[in-house]
Structures are given as C-alpha cells and as structure tokens.
Amino acid sequence: MNAIPLVVDLDGTLINTDTLHESALRVLRDSPLDVLRIPYWLSRGKAELKRSVAERVSFDPAHLPYNQVLLEWLRAQRAEGRRLILCTASDAGFAQAVADHLGVFDEVMASDGTINLAGLNKVSALVQRFGAQGFDYAGNSSADLKVWKSARRAILVNASASVDRQAQGLCQVERAFPAHRLGISDWRRVLRVHQWMKNLLLFVALFAAHQLSSGQAWQQLVVAFISFSLCASSVYIANDLFDLESDRQHPRKRLRPFASGCVPVWMGVVLAPVLLLVSVILAWQVGGHFLFWMLFYFVLTCAYSWGLKRLVLVDCLALAVLYTLRIVAGAAAADLGLSMWLLAFSVFLFLSLAFVKRYAELQVQHEQGKHKAHGRGYYTSDAPLIQMLGITSGYASVVILALYLNSSTVVQLYRTPEIVWAVVPTMLFWVSWMWLRAHRGEMHDDPLVFAVKDKPSLAAGVIFALALVLATLDWAV
C-alpha cells in the first residue's frame, strides 16, 4: 500500500479537453449576449469567471473524453489502497460532478469562485494540506511545473517534450502517459477534406449550360471551389465545437477530433475565423455575385448550427437549400444563368438526401434504445414518416427532371434529345437504391459521401453522364 496520496489534475490530464473552454463555447451557443459579460467577470478574477460561466451551462460528466489509460491506472492505484485527490483549477461544480461520476476520488480541491486554484495557489493549497514532498502529482502542462517542484514524484500525462524535460529536473518521474501527436490525418479530419467533394456542385451550372470550353469560367470556378471549401471547413469546425455534447453520444461522431479531445477546442476557435478570412479574400478575387452567395451560405449554415438543426423538418429544408446554394454560387462565379428546372430538381433531390441523413441518424439512436435524438427535435418513432417524406421528395425530383426533358430547352441543347431520357430510369434507380441502403441501416452519416464510395451509385453517375454526352452527338445516318 502506498501511503503517499496521489493528486490528479483535471483539464488536459484526466480529461482530454478544457472545461472552461467548452463551457464558454456553450455560453456563446446558448446565450450569445452573455459573452459580452465575460470581460466583466474576468475583471473580478479568473475564479469568478469560471463560476459565472459554470452557472450558465449544463454539465454532463458522463460523456467527457476521459484519458482511459490514465483512468484505468488510477483505478488500479485505488484498488491498492492509495488515496486519490482531484485537484483542479476548474470550477468546483464541474470537478465535483466528475468525481461523483467516476467514483475513484476521495477528495476534491477546485476553484470556488473566489480563489483560482492554479499555479502558486494550487501549490500553496497542496503543501498546506499534505506538506512539501508529501504528495505525488499527475499533470500535463507548464503550469504544473510549480506543483511538481513541491511534489515527491511526478506523473506526466499528455506532456510536451519540453514539459517532460523540465519536470524530470524538478522531481522523480514515476510514470508518463504520452500525448497524442497531431498529424496530417488529424488536420484532414478537422477540415473534413472529404466533405469538399460536395463543393463540386459549383461546377453543375457550367455543365448544364454546356460551357465546358470556357477557360475563363474554369479558372473562376477553381478559385471559387477553394474559397467555398475553406468557408465550409470553417463552418464544419464551428459546428463541431457547438455540437460536442451530441457528438459524444453518437457511436461514430464521438471519434471526431474535437469531440474525442484529440485536437484542443481552442485550436478550432482560432482556426475557424482564419479559414473564413482566407475564403473571403479568395471569393473577392472571383468577383461577380459569388461572394454574396458564399456569405449567404455561411450565414445560413451558422443559423443551422445555432438553432435550425433542432427544428423538426426545418433542419432538412435548410440542408436542401445549403446544397442548392452551391449550385447557385457556382453559376455566379462563372457568370452563368440558372433555369428554374435545375433549381427545382436540386431542391427536391437534396431534400430527399437530407431526409436520408436524418433517417439514418434516427436508426442509430433507435438501436441504442433512445426515445429521442439528442440535439434534434425528432423522436426515434418519427423514422417511418421521415422515410416516407424522403422517398416522396426523391421521386418528385425525378418527375421534375422528366418534365424538363419535354421542354424546348432540351431540344436546343441536345442533338438527340431522345437519349437524354435514359437519365430518368437512372435517377429512379439511384433514389430507390439510396433509400434501400438507408432502410437496411447501411447508410453513411452523409449520403453524398456514401455515394462517392458506393459502386452502384458511381455506376449510376457514369450512366447519367454518358447519356448526356451521347445526346449531344448527331446520330443521324
């Protein structure tokens, strides 16, 4: 039995995140006006800031990204009879909730709204409680170096090479739990680069208008694609930051960089506006009305993240509009007109895909035995109705496509318009196929991402494109 108590830090050590950063984000999401009060709270001391922020957010310790390797070691230490103390600069309300949830700590020491238990304050409290070198301490950052100087042994958790090196010069290192090193794959996931393929919709108007030989249009659209992708990534980051609680309750989304704690939330807070600024600069270079439509997309996406996604049906309509805005923005970048046929077809098709996305999520929630989808306005029992609405919307888009093929515009654009009709059964198959896969529980969270990896979907896309190409040729003998 080890009689020396083990003191454990919370933020960045026991959990792979920072409670103050996350709670401040929730205040921004749920009570934006309260953010203006943060400077006032901070002027009264950091402990007051933490207490004021903590009082304005709900806190569920069950879904925090715990350092599981460290947690298992702590449980083993407790099983051997060692006394464990959770000592953190986080607000006492958060710390006590974590301790109650885990059930491994014998005592909690935390900021109380008056004293910020960090740095020298933490050192003073621990030395007064246990004496100099009378405790071992598990921490992660340079702020913990002061504590290790007064500790008997150090347990390094998620520490940088610099902190590791300095800590070894202050006291004996009992054990080290290495940090996850960020790599290219992590940043690719943060930016959701795989989602950029959605922005290929910017090129739809160019193909629909048969302007493939326009070098100027291609140049503008390539810059527009980069601009729109960076804008979308900034939105994805903001959405991930505001959706941390919901993502952590999802079997796949809990592995996202911010939800899992792989990437600190403060990095996302810094990166999102930088990406948006670069995006706006590029959009300005494109000219025309592209910047307006891109900013409209950004504003609508923010509205979706802040509240529309919690409104039944409105969320799916918003997603359909967001997809369609990519086509509109592409037409603006290339200075091309848009037909009402294309817009109507797009809205109904994307509405169907939005319902596919929501239906797939409800299936996952139902399999977990949940009655209501977290962060959404749907009950799992709504799934059959969502399925019906989605299939109806998909077939409505095919009807619009069929009516368009009977218009005078098709005769002007295609030399053999009869061949274009092949796209109708192709679309009927694809819409039906997507919903069949969703019904079987085989749908990816995002149906467009699923489609580009699905062989039948790719085959349908090839047939669709081939029919349009062949219809442009004159087959008269």
C-alpha positions as CSV (number, residue, x, y, z in Angstrom):
1,M,0.0,0.0,0.0
2,N,1.3,3.5,-1.0
3,A,0.7,5.9,1.9
4,I,1.6,8.9,-0.3
5,P,-1.6,10.5,-1.7
6,L,-1.9,10.9,-5.5
7,V,-3.2,14.3,-6.7
8,V,-4.6,14.4,-10.2
9,D,-5.3,17.4,-12.4
10,L,-8.5,17.5,-14.4
11,D,-8.2,19.6,-17.6
12,G,-5.8,18.1,-20.1
13,T,-4.9,15.3,-17.7
14,L,-7.9,13.3,-16.5
15,I,-9.9,14.6,-19.5
16,N,-8.6,15.4,-22.9
17,T,-10.2,18.8,-23.0
18,D,-10.6,22.0,-21.0
19,T,-13.9,22.6,-19.1
20,L,-13.6,26.4,-19.2
21,H,-13.1,26.5,-23.0
22,E,-16.0,24.1,-23.6
23,S,-18.3,25.9,-21.2
24,A,-17.5,29.3,-22.7
25,L,-18.4,27.8,-26.1
26,R,-21.8,26.7,-24.7
27,V,-22.5,30.1,-23.4
28,L,-21.7,31.5,-26.9
29,R,-24.1,29.0,-28.4
30,D,-26.9,29.1,-25.9
31,S,-26.7,32.7,-24.6
32,P,-24.7,34.8,-27.1
33,L,-25.3,38.1,-25.2
34,D,-23.7,36.7,-22.1
35,V,-20.4,36.5,-23.9
36,L,-20.3,40.3,-23.7
37,R,-20.2,39.9,-19.9
38,I,-17.0,37.8,-19.9
39,P,-14.6,40.8,-19.7
40,Y,-16.5,42.0,-16.6
41,W,-16.4,38.5,-15.0
42,L,-12.7,38.3,-15.8
43,S,-12.0,41.7,-14.2
44,R,-13.3,40.3,-10.9
45,G,-10.8,37.4,-11.1
46,K,-10.5,34.2,-13.1
47,A,-12.3,32.2,-10.3
48,E,-15.3,34.5,-10.7
49,L,-15.2,34.0,-14.5
50,K,-15.2,30.2,-14.1
51,R,-18.0,30.2,-11.6
52,S,-20.2,32.6,-13.7
53,V,-19.7,30.6,-16.8
54,A,-20.3,27.3,-15.0
55,E,-23.6,28.6,-13.6
56,R,-24.9,29.3,-17.1
57,V,-24.3,25.9,-18.7
58,S,-25.5,22.3,-18.1
59,F,-22.7,19.8,-17.4
60,D,-22.8,16.1,-18.0
61,P,-19.6,14.3,-16.9
62,A,-20.7,11.0,-18.4
63,H,-19.7,11.9,-21.9
64,L,-16.4,13.8,-21.4
65,P,-13.4,12.5,-23.3
66,Y,-11.6,10.8,-20.4
67,N,-8.0,9.7,-20.7
68,Q,-8.9,6.0,-20.4
69,V,-5.4,4.7,-20.0
70,L,-4.8,7.1,-17.1
71,L,-8.2,6.3,-15.6
72,E,-7.5,2.6,-15.6
73,W,-4.2,3.2,-13.8
74,L,-5.9,5.4,-11.2
75,R,-8.5,2.6,-10.5
76,A,-5.7,0.2,-10.0
77,Q,-3.9,2.6,-7.6
78,R,-7.1,3.0,-5.7
79,A,-7.6,-0.8,-5.6
80,E,-4.2,-1.0,-3.9
81,G,-5.5,1.4,-1.2
82,R,-4.0,4.6,-2.4
83,R,-5.8,7.9,-1.6
84,L,-6.7,9.9,-4.7
85,I,-7.4,13.6,-4.8
86,L,-8.8,15.5,-7.7
87,C,-7.2,18.9,-7.7
88,T,-8.0,21.3,-10.4
89,A,-8.3,25.0,-11.4
90,S,-11.7,24.2,-12.9
91,D,-14.8,25.3,-11.0
92,A,-15.8,23.1,-8.1
93,G,-19.1,22.3,-9.6
94,F,-17.5,20.7,-12.6
95,A,-14.9,18.9,-10.5
96,Q,-17.4,17.5,-8.0
97,A,-19.6,16.3,-10.8
98,V,-16.7,14.4,-12.4
99,A,-15.6,12.9,-9.1
100,D,-19.1,11.8,-8.3
101,H,-19.4,10.2,-11.8
102,L,-16.1,8.3,-11.7
103,G,-16.3,7.3,-8.0
104,V,-12.5,6.9,-7.6
105,F,-11.6,10.1,-5.8
106,D,-11.5,10.5,-2.0
107,E,-11.4,14.3,-2.1
108,V,-11.9,17.3,-4.4
109,M,-10.0,20.5,-4.4
110,A,-11.1,23.1,-7.0
111,S,-11.7,26.8,-7.7
112,D,-14.5,28.1,-5.6
113,G,-15.5,31.4,-7.2
114,T,-13.1,33.3,-5.0
115,I,-9.7,31.5,-5.3
116,N,-8.5,30.3,-8.7
117,L,-6.7,27.0,-7.7
118,A,-4.0,27.3,-10.3
119,G,-0.2,27.9,-10.2
120,L,1.0,29.1,-6.9
121,N,-2.5,28.9,-5.3
122,K,-2.5,25.2,-6.1
123,V,1.0,24.7,-4.7
124,S,0.1,26.5,-1.5
125,A,-3.1,24.5,-1.0
126,L,-1.4,21.2,-1.6
127,V,1.6,21.9,0.6
128,Q,-0.7,23.2,3.4
129,R,-2.8,20.0,3.1
130,F,-0.1,17.4,2.6
131,G,3.2,19.1,3.2
132,A,6.2,19.6,0.9
133,Q,7.0,16.4,-1.0
134,G,4.1,14.8,0.8
135,F,2.2,14.0,-2.4
136,D,2.6,12.8,-5.9
137,Y,1.1,14.9,-8.7
138,A,-0.3,14.0,-12.2
139,G,-0.4,16.9,-14.6
140,N,0.2,17.9,-18.1
141,S,1.3,21.5,-18.7
142,S,3.9,24.0,-18.0
143,A,1.6,25.5,-15.3
144,D,2.1,22.2,-13.4
145,L,5.9,22.7,-13.1
146,K,5.4,24.8,-10.0
147,V,3.4,21.9,-8.4
148,W,6.0,19.3,-9.3
149,K,8.7,21.4,-7.6
150,S,6.9,20.7,-4.3
151,A,5.8,17.2,-5.1
152,R,7.6,13.9,-4.2
153,R,7.0,12.4,-7.7
154,A,5.5,13.4,-11.0
155,I,3.1,11.6,-13.2
156,L,3.3,13.1,-16.7
157,V,0.2,13.0,-18.7
158,N,-0.1,14.4,-22.3
159,A,3.0,16.4,-21.6
160,S,5.1,18.1,-24.3
161,A,8.7,17.2,-24.7
162,S,9.7,20.5,-23.1
163,V,7.5,20.0,-20.1
164,D,8.7,16.4,-19.8
165,R,12.3,17.5,-19.8
166,Q,11.8,20.3,-17.2
167,A,9.7,18.1,-14.9
168,Q,12.5,15.5,-14.7
169,G,14.8,18.2,-13.4
170,L,12.3,19.0,-10.5
171,C,11.4,15.6,-9.1
172,Q,11.4,11.9,-9.8
173,V,9.0,10.9,-12.6
174,E,7.0,7.9,-11.6
175,R,5.2,7.3,-14.8
176,A,4.5,9.0,-18.1
177,F,1.4,8.8,-20.3
178,P,2.4,10.1,-23.7
179,A,0.3,12.6,-25.6
180,H,-1.3,12.1,-28.9
181,R,0.9,13.8,-31.5
182,L,-1.2,15.7,-34.1
183,G,-0.5,14.7,-37.7
184,I,-1.8,15.4,-41.2
185,S,-4.6,12.9,-40.8
186,D,-5.9,14.7,-37.8
187,W,-6.0,18.1,-39.6
188,R,-7.6,16.5,-42.6
189,R,-10.4,15.3,-40.3
190,V,-10.6,18.7,-38.6
191,L,-11.1,20.4,-42.0
192,R,-13.3,17.5,-43.2
193,V,-11.4,17.5,-46.5
194,H,-13.5,14.5,-47.7
195,Q,-16.6,16.8,-47.5
196,W,-15.1,19.1,-50.1
197,M,-16.4,16.9,-52.8
198,K,-19.8,18.3,-52.1
199,N,-18.4,21.6,-53.5
200,L,-18.1,20.0,-56.9
201,L,-21.7,21.1,-57.2
202,L,-20.2,24.5,-58.0
203,F,-19.5,23.1,-61.5
204,V,-23.0,21.9,-62.2
205,A,-24.2,25.1,-63.8
206,L,-21.1,25.0,-66.2
207,F,-22.0,21.5,-67.3
208,A,-25.7,22.3,-67.5
209,A,-25.1,25.3,-69.8
210,H,-22.6,23.3,-72.0
211,Q,-19.9,25.8,-71.4
212,L,-17.0,23.3,-70.9
213,S,-14.8,25.0,-73.4
214,S,-14.7,28.3,-71.5
215,G,-11.3,28.6,-69.9
216,Q,-12.2,31.8,-68.0
217,A,-15.2,30.0,-66.4
218,W,-13.0,27.1,-65.4
219,Q,-10.4,29.4,-63.8
220,Q,-13.0,31.3,-61.8
221,L,-14.6,28.1,-60.7
222,V,-11.4,26.5,-59.5
223,V,-10.7,29.6,-57.3
224,A,-14.4,29.5,-56.2
225,F,-14.1,25.8,-55.3
226,I,-11.1,26.5,-53.0
227,S,-12.8,29.5,-51.4
228,F,-16.0,27.7,-50.8
229,S,-14.2,24.7,-49.4
230,L,-12.3,26.8,-46.9
231,C,-15.5,28.5,-45.9
232,A,-17.2,25.1,-45.5
233,S,-14.3,23.9,-43.3
234,S,-14.6,26.9,-41.1
235,V,-18.3,26.1,-40.7
236,Y,-17.6,22.4,-40.0
237,I,-15.2,23.4,-37.3
238,A,-17.7,25.8,-35.7
239,N,-20.4,23.1,-35.9
240,D,-18.2,20.5,-34.3
241,L,-17.4,22.9,-31.5
242,F,-21.0,23.7,-30.8
243,D,-22.1,20.1,-31.1
244,L,-19.6,18.5,-28.7
245,E,-22.2,17.0,-26.3
246,S,-24.3,15.5,-29.1
247,D,-21.3,14.1,-31.0
248,R,-20.0,12.4,-27.9
249,Q,-23.2,10.5,-27.6
250,H,-23.0,9.2,-31.2
251,P,-21.2,5.9,-31.9
252,R,-19.1,7.4,-34.8
253,K,-19.2,11.2,-34.2
254,R,-17.7,10.8,-30.8
255,L,-14.4,9.9,-32.6
256,R,-14.2,13.4,-34.3
257,P,-11.1,15.4,-33.4
258,F,-12.8,17.9,-31.1
259,A,-15.3,15.5,-29.5
260,S,-12.6,13.0,-28.7
261,G,-10.2,15.6,-27.4
262,C,-7.6,14.7,-30.0
263,V,-7.5,18.4,-31.0
264,P,-7.9,21.1,-28.3
265,V,-11.0,23.2,-28.8
266,W,-9.0,26.4,-28.6
267,M,-7.3,25.5,-31.8
268,G,-10.7,25.3,-33.5
269,V,-11.7,28.6,-32.1
270,V,-8.6,30.2,-33.7
271,L,-8.6,28.2,-37.0
272,A,-12.3,28.8,-38.0
273,P,-12.1,32.6,-38.4
274,V,-8.7,32.3,-40.1
275,L,-10.1,30.0,-42.7
276,L,-13.2,32.2,-43.2
277,L,-10.9,35.3,-43.8
278,V,-8.9,33.5,-46.4
279,S,-12.1,32.2,-48.0
280,V,-13.5,35.8,-48.3
281,I,-10.3,37.1,-49.8
282,L,-10.4,34.4,-52.5
283,A,-14.1,35.0,-53.1
284,W,-13.4,38.7,-53.6
285,Q,-10.9,37.7,-56.3
286,V,-13.6,35.6,-58.1
287,G,-15.8,38.7,-58.4
288,G,-19.4,38.9,-59.5
289,H,-22.1,37.8,-57.0
290,F,-20.1,34.8,-55.8
291,L,-19.0,36.5,-52.6
292,F,-22.6,37.4,-51.8
293,W,-23.9,33.8,-52.3
294,M,-21.0,32.3,-50.3
295,L,-21.6,34.6,-47.4
296,F,-25.3,33.8,-47.6
297,Y,-24.3,30.1,-47.4
298,F,-22.1,30.9,-44.4
299,V,-24.9,32.8,-42.6
300,L,-27.5,30.1,-43.2
301,T,-25.1,27.4,-42.1
302,C,-24.4,29.3,-38.9
303,A,-28.2,29.7,-38.4
304,Y,-28.5,25.9,-38.9
305,S,-25.7,25.2,-36.4
306,W,-27.2,27.6,-33.8
307,G,-30.8,26.5,-33.9
308,L,-32.3,25.4,-37.2
309,K,-31.0,21.9,-36.9
310,R,-33.1,21.5,-33.7
311,L,-36.3,22.3,-35.5
312,V,-38.3,19.4,-36.9
313,L,-38.4,19.4,-40.8
314,V,-36.9,22.9,-40.9
315,D,-33.5,21.3,-40.5
316,C,-33.9,19.1,-43.6
317,L,-35.2,22.0,-45.6
318,A,-32.2,24.1,-44.6
319,L,-29.9,21.3,-45.7
320,A,-31.6,21.1,-49.1
321,V,-31.2,24.9,-49.5
322,L,-27.5,24.7,-48.5
323,Y,-26.8,22.1,-51.1
324,T,-28.6,24.1,-53.7
325,L,-26.7,27.2,-52.8
326,R,-23.6,25.6,-54.0
327,I,-25.0,25.3,-57.5
328,V,-26.2,28.9,-57.3
329,A,-22.8,30.1,-56.2
330,G,-21.1,28.2,-59.0
331,A,-23.3,29.9,-61.6
332,A,-22.5,33.3,-60.1
333,A,-18.7,32.5,-60.2
334,A,-18.9,31.5,-63.8
335,D,-21.4,34.3,-64.7
336,L,-24.0,31.8,-66.0
337,G,-27.7,31.9,-65.7
338,L,-29.8,29.2,-63.9
339,S,-33.0,27.7,-65.0
340,M,-35.9,27.1,-62.7
341,W,-35.9,23.5,-63.8
342,L,-32.4,22.9,-62.4
343,L,-33.2,24.7,-59.1
344,A,-36.5,22.8,-58.6
345,F,-34.8,19.5,-59.3
346,S,-31.9,20.3,-57.0
347,V,-34.2,21.3,-54.0
348,F,-36.3,18.2,-54.1
349,L,-33.3,15.8,-54.7
350,F,-31.3,17.4,-51.9
351,L,-34.3,17.4,-49.6
352,S,-34.6,13.7,-50.2
353,L,-30.9,13.2,-49.3
354,A,-31.4,15.4,-46.2
355,F,-34.1,13.1,-45.1
356,V,-31.8,10.1,-45.8
357,K,-29.3,11.6,-43.4
358,R,-31.8,12.2,-40.7
359,Y,-33.4,8.8,-41.1
360,A,-30.0,7.1,-40.8
361,E,-29.3,9.1,-37.6
362,L,-32.7,8.1,-36.1
363,Q,-32.0,4.5,-36.8
364,V,-28.7,4.7,-34.9
365,Q,-30.5,6.3,-32.0
366,H,-33.2,3.7,-32.0
367,E,-30.6,0.9,-32.0
368,Q,-29.1,2.5,-28.8
369,G,-32.5,2.3,-27.2
370,K,-33.1,6.0,-27.1
371,H,-36.5,7.6,-27.4
372,K,-35.4,11.0,-28.7
373,A,-32.5,12.1,-30.8
374,H,-30.1,14.2,-28.8
375,G,-29.8,17.8,-30.0
376,R,-32.6,17.2,-32.6
377,G,-36.3,17.7,-32.5
378,Y,-37.1,14.2,-33.6
379,Y,-38.3,11.1,-31.8
380,T,-37.0,7.8,-33.0
381,S,-40.6,6.8,-33.7
382,D,-40.6,9.5,-36.4
383,A,-38.3,7.4,-38.6
384,P,-41.1,5.8,-40.8
385,L,-42.6,9.3,-41.5
386,I,-39.2,10.7,-42.4
387,Q,-38.6,7.7,-44.7
388,M,-41.9,8.4,-46.5
389,L,-41.2,12.1,-46.9
390,G,-37.8,11.4,-48.2
391,I,-38.8,8.9,-50.8
392,T,-41.6,11.2,-52.0
393,S,-39.2,14.1,-52.3
394,G,-36.7,11.9,-54.3
395,Y,-39.4,10.8,-56.7
396,A,-40.7,14.4,-57.1
397,S,-37.2,15.4,-58.3
398,V,-37.4,12.7,-60.9
399,V,-40.8,13.9,-62.1
400,I,-39.4,17.4,-62.4
401,L,-36.5,16.0,-64.4
402,A,-38.9,14.2,-66.7
403,L,-41.0,17.3,-67.3
404,Y,-37.8,19.3,-68.1
405,L,-36.9,16.8,-70.8
406,N,-40.1,17.6,-72.6
407,S,-39.2,21.3,-72.7
408,S,-37.9,23.3,-75.7
409,T,-34.6,23.9,-73.9
410,V,-33.6,20.3,-74.2
411,V,-34.2,20.4,-78.0
412,Q,-31.8,23.4,-78.2
413,L,-29.1,21.8,-76.1
414,Y,-29.1,18.3,-77.4
415,R,-29.0,17.0,-80.9
416,T,-30.5,13.6,-80.0
417,P,-32.8,14.5,-77.0
418,E,-34.4,11.0,-77.0
419,I,-31.2,9.6,-75.5
420,V,-31.4,12.0,-72.5
421,W,-34.5,10.1,-71.3
422,A,-32.1,7.4,-70.1
423,V,-31.4,9.6,-67.1
424,V,-34.9,9.2,-65.8
425,P,-34.8,5.5,-65.0
426,T,-31.2,6.0,-63.8
427,M,-32.3,8.6,-61.3
428,L,-35.3,6.4,-60.3
429,F,-32.9,3.5,-59.6
430,W,-30.4,5.7,-57.6
431,V,-33.0,7.4,-55.4
432,S,-34.6,4.0,-54.7
433,W,-31.2,2.4,-54.1
434,M,-30.1,5.1,-51.6
435,W,-33.3,4.6,-49.6
436,L,-33.0,0.8,-49.7
437,R,-29.5,1.1,-48.2
438,A,-30.8,3.5,-45.6
439,H,-33.6,1.2,-44.7
440,R,-31.1,-1.6,-44.2
441,G,-29.1,0.5,-41.8
442,E,-26.1,0.7,-44.2
443,M,-26.1,4.5,-44.9
444,H,-23.2,6.7,-44.0
445,D,-23.9,9.8,-41.9
446,D,-23.7,11.9,-45.1
447,P,-25.4,10.4,-48.2
448,L,-23.2,12.2,-50.7
449,V,-20.0,10.9,-49.0
450,F,-21.6,7.5,-49.1
451,A,-22.5,7.8,-52.8
452,V,-18.9,8.6,-54.0
453,K,-17.7,5.3,-52.3
454,D,-20.7,3.2,-53.4
455,K,-20.2,1.2,-56.6
456,P,-23.8,1.2,-57.7
457,S,-24.1,4.9,-57.1
458,L,-20.9,5.5,-59.1
459,A,-22.2,3.3,-61.9
460,A,-25.5,5.3,-62.0
461,G,-23.5,8.5,-62.1
462,V,-21.5,7.2,-65.1
463,I,-24.6,6.2,-66.9
464,F,-26.2,9.6,-66.2
465,A,-23.2,11.5,-67.6
466,L,-22.8,9.1,-70.6
467,A,-26.4,9.7,-71.6
468,L,-26.0,13.4,-71.6
469,V,-22.8,13.2,-73.6
470,L,-24.3,10.8,-76.2
471,A,-27.3,13.0,-76.5
472,T,-25.1,15.9,-77.7
473,L,-24.0,13.9,-80.7
474,D,-25.8,13.7,-84.0
475,W,-26.7,10.1,-84.6
476,A,-28.5,10.7,-87.9
477,V,-27.1,8.5,-90.7
